Amino acid sequence: MMRWMRRIFSLAALAGFSAAIWYAGPLIRFADTRPLGPVWLRATIIGVTVAALALFYGIRFWQRRKAQKALEAAIARSDERNDDSQVLEARMSEAIATLKRTSGKRNFLYDIPWYIIIGPPGAGKTTALVNSGLKFPLAGSGSAQPVAGVGGTRSCDWWFTDEAVLIDTAGRYTTQESDRERDKASWLAFLGLLKKQRTRQPINGVILAISLSDLIGFDDRQLDGHVAEIRSRLRELHETLKIQFPVYLLFTKADLVAGFMDYFGDFDEARRRKVWGATFQTADRTRNMAGEAPAEFDGLAKRLAEEVADRLQEEADPVARIALFGFPAQFGALKNRITQFIGSLFDT
């Protein structure tokens, strides 16, 4: 939508300029001369302007076609090389070029923070981004879309917001269970590109997305396997990038918990933007912050219970009132599973 609006505006501006030259030009007068009086001169000015714009948009169209063909060729080569390094490099080059073009600043690589999003396949990483409420000024349509990539994330998609760059990585990079050798090579190639392109600070943080449906449905063996893989990815991030970074644990698909939508569904934007979570932060790196998870979970459950009375007054539907009344208990039932996961994941 935004792209079509820009095109319409450009055509309208060109039409207005041409009309001004053609009709108002002869009225411009300096002393006894009318420089835009001759018809041939006005026609030449309009023609040159139209030709220049046509050339500009033609070059841009050619560049986009060339970039698309290069990406398709990179995908073909990556299939032969058994990794995604060619695709990743092409997408990163495209993303950096976009960032440079839109920023207009010399320090564009570090002007806004970069975050990478990791998590198992089907965790809902992309869906969480689309429904995050963030503004995506470079999206090609009215709905939120990444600059590179559509549908299921094959390698990585770049999301440009007003506040940050978000890199949505393929779930197979985290679990590396579809083709371990290839997935590992692609993941390490991606980290190498981050280190190469943004040397001083490759990333500003990691967003780890975990589906509550997986957390609830997995048996202990499956959950331990996921924890082991995620810990390996975080360790590889530290070892390759050689920086300290925060990890933001995002539990997705919370709407599957009974009463969640009834409790939060009618919240206005201001209430939805309030953080519902906890921050574990300390200068003492030897301290096991994961041990504070049970107390922080209880604090979140307490907040829910304290607001139940207000929510019941706001809700007119009797069925929804029953569901939202029971939501704090439904949430509380997740305590052991969530705190066990956090403890295993961040145990030092």
C-alpha positions in Angstrom: 0.0 0.0 0.0 2.7 2.5 0.9 4.6 1.7 -2.3 1.5 2.4 -4.4 0.9 5.6 -2.5 4.4 6.8 -3.3 3.9 6.0 -6.9 0.6 7.8 -7.1 2.1 10.8 -5.3 5.0 10.8 -7.8 2.7 10.7 -10.8 0.6 13.5 -9.3 3.7 15.6 -8.6 4.9 15.0 -12.2 1.5 16.0 -13.6 1.4 19.1 -11.5 4.9 20.1 -12.5 4.1 19.6 -16.2 0.9 21.6 -15.9 2.7 24.4 -14.2 5.4 24.6 -16.8 2.9 24.4 -19.7 0.3 26.8 -18.5 2.1 29.0 -16.0 5.4 29.1 -17.8 4.4 31.7 -20.4 3.2 34.0 -17.6 6.7 34.2 -16.1 8.4 37.4 -17.3 11.8 39.0 -16.8 11.9 42.6 -18.2 10.6 42.2 -21.7 11.3 38.5 -22.1 9.3 35.4 -21.4 11.9 32.6 -21.1 9.3 29.8 -21.1 7.2 31.3 -23.8 8.3 29.1 -26.7 6.3 25.9 -27.0 9.3 23.8 -28.0 11.2 24.9 -24.8 8.3 24.0 -22.5 7.8 20.7 -24.3 11.6 20.0 -24.0 11.6 20.7 -20.2 8.6 18.4 -19.6 10.1 15.7 -21.9 13.5 15.7 -20.2 11.8 15.6 -16.7 9.6 12.6 -17.7 12.6 10.9 -19.3 14.7 11.4 -16.2 12.1 10.0 -13.9 11.5 7.1 -16.2 15.2 6.4 -16.2 15.4 6.6 -12.4 12.5 4.1 -11.9 13.8 1.9 -14.7 17.2 1.6 -13.0 15.5 0.9 -9.6 13.4 -1.8 -11.2 16.5 -3.3 -12.9 18.4 -3.3 -9.6 15.5 -5.1 -7.8 15.3 -7.7 -10.6 19.1 -8.2 -10.5 19.0 -8.6 -6.7 16.1 -11.1 -6.9 18.0 -13.1 -9.6 21.1 -13.0 -7.4 19.1 -14.3 -4.4 17.6 -17.1 -6.5 21.0 -18.1 -7.8 22.3 -18.0 -4.2 19.5 -20.3 -3.1 20.5 -22.7 -5.9 24.2 -22.6 -5.0 23.4 -23.1 -1.3 21.5 -26.3 -2.1 24.7 -27.5 -3.8 27.0 -26.4 -1.0 24.8 -27.9 1.7 24.4 -24.7 3.7 22.6 -21.4 3.5 25.7 -19.1 3.5 25.1 -17.7 0.0 21.4 -16.9 0.8 22.3 -15.4 4.2 25.0 -13.2 2.6 22.7 -12.0 -0.1 19.9 -11.2 2.4 22.2 -9.5 4.8 23.6 -7.4 1.9 20.1 -6.5 0.9 19.1 -5.6 4.5 22.2 -3.5 5.1 21.6 -1.6 1.8 18.0 -1.0 2.8 19.1 0.2 6.3 21.7 2.6 4.8 19.3 4.0 2.3 16.6 4.7 4.8 18.8 5.9 7.7 20.8 8.5 5.8 23.3 8.5 8.7 27.0 7.6 8.5 26.7 5.4 11.6 23.6 3.6 10.3 24.7 0.2 11.4 24.7 1.2 15.1 22.0 3.9 15.0 19.3 1.5 16.3 19.7 -1.8 18.1 19.8 -5.2 16.5 18.1 -8.2 18.0 18.0 -11.8 16.8 15.0 -14.0 17.5 15.6 -17.7 18.0 13.4 -20.6 19.0 12.2 -24.0 17.8 10.2 -24.5 14.6 6.5 -23.5 15.1 7.2 -21.5 18.2 5.3 -18.6 16.7 8.2 -16.2 16.4 6.9 -14.6 13.2 3.3 -14.4 14.4 4.5 -12.7 17.6 6.2 -10.0 15.5 3.2 -9.4 13.2 1.0 -9.0 16.3 3.5 -7.1 18.4 2.1 -3.6 17.7 5.4 -2.4 16.3 5.5 -0.1 13.3 7.2 -1.5 10.2 7.7 1.6 8.0 9.3 -0.4 5.1 6.6 -3.0 4.8 5.5 -3.5 1.3 1.7 -3.5 2.1 -0.7 -2.4 4.8 0.1 -5.4 6.9 3.3 -6.1 8.7 5.8 -7.9 6.5 9.6 -8.5 6.6 11.8 -6.9 4.1 13.3 -10.2 3.0 11.3 -13.4 3.1 7.7 -14.4 3.3 5.8 -17.4 4.8 7.7 -19.8 6.9 11.2 -18.5 7.7 13.7 -20.6 5.6 16.8 -18.9 6.8 16.2 -15.4 8.2 13.8 -12.5 7.7 14.7 -8.9 8.5 12.1 -6.8 10.1 12.8 -3.0 10.2 10.9 -1.1 12.9 11.2 2.5 14.0 13.0 1.3 17.2 15.1 -1.7 16.2 16.2 -4.2 13.6 14.7 -7.7 14.3 16.2 -10.7 12.6 13.8 -13.6 12.7 15.8 -16.8 12.3 14.6 -20.2 11.1 13.5 -22.6 13.8 15.8 -25.3 12.4 18.8 -23.1 13.3 17.8 -23.5 16.9 17.0 -27.2 17.1 19.2 -28.4 14.2 17.1 -31.6 13.9 16.1 -31.5 10.2 19.6 -31.8 8.8 22.1 -31.3 11.7 25.2 -30.8 9.6 23.6 -28.3 7.2 21.7 -26.5 9.9 24.8 -26.1 12.1 26.9 -24.8 9.1 24.1 -22.3 8.2 23.8 -21.1 11.8 27.5 -20.6 12.2 27.7 -18.8 8.8 24.9 -16.5 10.0 26.8 -15.7 13.2 30.0 -15.1 11.2 28.2 -12.6 9.0 26.9 -10.7 12.0 30.4 -10.5 13.4 31.8 -9.4 10.1 29.2 -6.7 9.2 28.6 -5.2 12.7 32.0 -5.7 14.3 31.8 -3.5 17.4 28.5 -5.0 18.6 27.0 -7.7 16.4 23.8 -7.8 18.3 22.2 -6.0 21.2 20.2 -8.9 22.5 18.6 -12.3 21.9 14.8 -12.9 22.0 14.2 -16.5 22.7 10.6 -17.6 21.8 9.2 -20.7 23.4 5.7 -22.0 22.8 3.6 -22.7 25.8 1.9 -25.5 23.9 5.3 -27.2 23.5 6.2 -26.5 27.1 3.0 -28.1 28.3 2.8 -31.0 25.8 6.5 -32.1 25.9 7.5 -34.9 28.2 10.6 -34.4 30.3 12.9 -36.1 27.8 11.7 -33.8 24.9 11.9 -30.7 27.1 15.4 -31.6 28.2 16.4 -32.0 24.6 15.1 -28.6 23.7 16.9 -27.1 26.7 20.2 -28.7 25.6 19.9 -27.4 22.1 19.0 -23.8 23.2 21.9 -23.7 25.7 24.2 -24.8 22.8 23.0 -22.0 20.6 23.4 -19.4 23.3 26.9 -20.7 24.0 27.8 -20.5 20.3 26.5 -16.9 20.3 28.8 -16.0 23.1 31.8 -17.8 21.7 31.4 -16.5 18.1 30.4 -12.9 18.8 32.5 -12.6 21.9 30.2 -10.1 23.6 27.8 -10.2 26.6 24.1 -9.7 25.7 20.7 -9.9 27.4 18.3 -12.8 26.7 14.6 -12.0 26.6 12.5 -15.1 27.1 9.2 -14.8 25.3 6.5 -17.4 26.0 4.3 -17.5 22.9 0.8 -19.0 22.2 -0.3 -17.9 25.6 -3.8 -17.5 24.0 -4.2 -21.2 24.2 -4.4 -21.1 28.0 -8.0 -21.1 29.0 -9.2 -17.6 29.9 -6.3 -15.7 28.4 -8.3 -14.0 25.6 -11.2 -13.3 27.9 -8.9 -11.7 30.4 -6.7 -9.6 28.0 -8.8 -9.4 24.8 -10.6 -6.1 25.6 -7.5 -4.3 26.8 -6.9 -1.0 25.1 -3.5 -0.2 23.5 -2.2 1.5 26.6 -2.9 -1.5 28.8 -1.5 -3.9 26.3 1.7 -2.1 26.1 2.4 -2.6 29.8 5.0 -5.3 30.3 3.7 -8.5 31.8 6.9 -10.2 32.8 9.9 -10.0 35.1 13.5 -8.7 34.7 16.4 -10.6 36.2 19.4 -8.3 36.2 22.5 -8.1 38.4 26.1 -7.0 38.2 27.1 -10.3 40.0 27.5 -12.8 37.2 28.1 -15.6 39.6 24.6 -15.2 41.1 22.0 -17.7 39.8 19.2 -15.4 38.8 17.1 -18.3 37.6 16.5 -19.2 41.3 14.3 -16.1 41.6 11.9 -17.3 38.9 9.3 -18.9 41.3 9.0 -15.7 43.3 8.7 -13.6 40.1 6.1 -16.0 38.8 4.1 -15.6 42.0 4.2 -11.9 41.6 2.7 -12.1 38.1 0.0 -14.4 39.3 -0.8 -12.0 42.1 -1.2 -9.1 39.6 -3.7 -11.2 37.7 -5.7 -12.0 40.8 -5.7 -8.4 42.0 -7.2 -7.2 38.7 -9.9 -9.9 38.4 -12.5 -7.9 40.3 -12.1 -4.9 37.9 -12.1 -7.2 34.8 -15.4 -8.9 36.0 -17.0 -5.5 36.3 -15.8 -4.6 32.7 -17.0 -7.9 31.2 -20.7 -8.2 30.3 -20.7 -11.7 28.8 -21.4 -14.3 31.5 -19.5 -17.0 29.8 -16.4 -14.8 29.4 -16.7 -13.8 33.0 -16.4 -17.4 34.1 -13.4 -17.9 31.9 -11.5 -14.8 33.0 -12.3 -15.5 36.7 -10.6 -18.9 36.3 -7.6 -17.6 34.3 -5.3 -16.8 37.3 -5.7 -20.4 38.4 -5.0 -21.7 34.9 -1.9 -19.5 34.8 -0.8 -20.6 38.3 -0.9 -24.2 37.1 1.9 -23.5 34.7 4.3 -22.5 37.5 6.2 -25.7 37.9 6.7 -26.3 34.2 7.8 -22.7 33.5 10.1 -22.3 36.4 11.6 -25.8 35.8 12.3 -24.7 32.2 13.9 -21.4 33.2 16.0 -23.1 35.9 17.3 -25.8 33.5 18.0 -23.2 30.7 19.9 -20.7 32.7 21.4 -22.9 35.4 25.0 -21.9 35.8 
